[in-house]
Amino acid sequence: IFLNGGHSYLDDLTFSVFTPEIYNPFTQTTKEMSDAYFRRNYHATSLLLPDGRILTAGGDVWNAEIFYPPYLFTKDINNKIVLAKRPQIMNINKDIKRGEKVQIEVNGEISKVSLISTGSTTHAQGSESKFRNINFNKISNNKIEIQLENNPNNIQNGTYLLFILNSKGTPSEGKIIFVN
């Protein structure tokens, strides 16, 4: 979970939070990231982009920044930080119906499939946030199969980003799908 911006007390110019954090709900720990250049207070937004980066914008400043989360990087054989090799979604049906089995052509090692609702933020909070891990079956080296549960209370109709992740937690580029 990406935590970004805000302020404490009454004086937002003095007490703005410049240091974003990533919270791990499984270990209940946070890790501080590199400081932002601008404060993101009231009327700010943070939005996950399909390529895994995060757009931070607004607040009491008229600009935006792009945050590159650590999961997009790795170290090479010389211990130099480089972009991580990412799994790929090669082909997917963009309209997915509940209960229907959907095959997805993939490239790379896959350990997880996730659905995240496309962004809709207001007043510095994600009013539309939905996240679900999706069970999958490996059909072949380059094909997996998913099936969304039938209950519309668990996954509502709408647009989502579908990601596949490898065992290191590196995501593919997300594909926008419509759940109906």
Buried (B, 14 or more C-beta within 10 A) or exposed (E): EBBBBBBEEEEBEEEBBBEBBBEEEEEEEEEEBEEBEBBBBEEBBBBBBBEBBBBBBBBBBEEBBEBBBEBBEBEEEEEEEEEBEBBBBBEBEEEBEBEEEBBBBBBBBBEBBBBBBBBBBEEBEBEBEBEBEBEBEEEEEBBBEBBBEEEEEEBEEBBBBBBBBBEEEBBBBBBEBBBE
